[in-house]
Amino acid sequence: MNKDSVQGNLQQAKGAVKETLGKVTGNKSLQAEGMADKAAGKAQESYGDAKEAAKDAADKLRK
C-alpha cells in the first residue's frame, strides 16, 4: 500500500460516516457529500493501486 491508497481508504471511511449521518438526520446535502467523498476516495485508492502495480512491474523488469 502506498500513500494514495491509504488516503483513499480514509476518504472512503469519512464519506461513509457523512453519508450515514446524513441519512440519520435527514440531511440530503450531507448524505450527498458523503457519497461524493466515497467516490473520490475510491478513485484515489485505485490510482494508488495502479501506481503501485506500475512500480512493481518496473522493478521486475530491472531484475
N, C-alpha and C positions, 0 to 999 in steps of 0.2 A: 504494500500500500504506500502511496505517496501523499504528499500534502493535498493535492487536488481531490483525491479520493476521500480522504478524511474530512476535508472541509465540505465536500458534497454530502457525505453522510450526516454531518452535523446540521447542515442546512435542511436536509430532509426531515430530521428529527424536529427541528424548530418549526418547520412548516406543518408537521403533523400535530404539534401542540397547538399552534394557532388555529388550524382547521377544526380541531376538536373543541377548543374553547369557543370558536365562532358558532359551532353547531349547538353547544350547550346554552350559550347566551342568546342565540338567535341573531347574532351579528353576521349578516351575509358578507359584509365587507371584509371582516377579519377572516371568515371562512375562505373567501376567495383569495385573500393574501396568503393564507396558509397553503392553499393548493398551488399557487404560483411559486412559493418558496420550495415546495416539494419538487416541482417540475425543474426548477433551476438547480436544485441540489442533485437531482438525477443526472442532469446534463453535465454538471461539473464532475460528478463521480465517473461518468462514462468517459469524459475527457481524460481524467486521471488514469483510468484503467487502460485506455488506448495509448497514452503516453508511456505507461509502464511496459506495455506489450511491445511497443516500438523499441524501447531501450533494451529489453530482454533480447529481442531479435537482433539488434545491432551488436550486443555483447556476444551472442552465439556466432555471428559472422566473423568477429575478430579472433575467435579461438581457432 
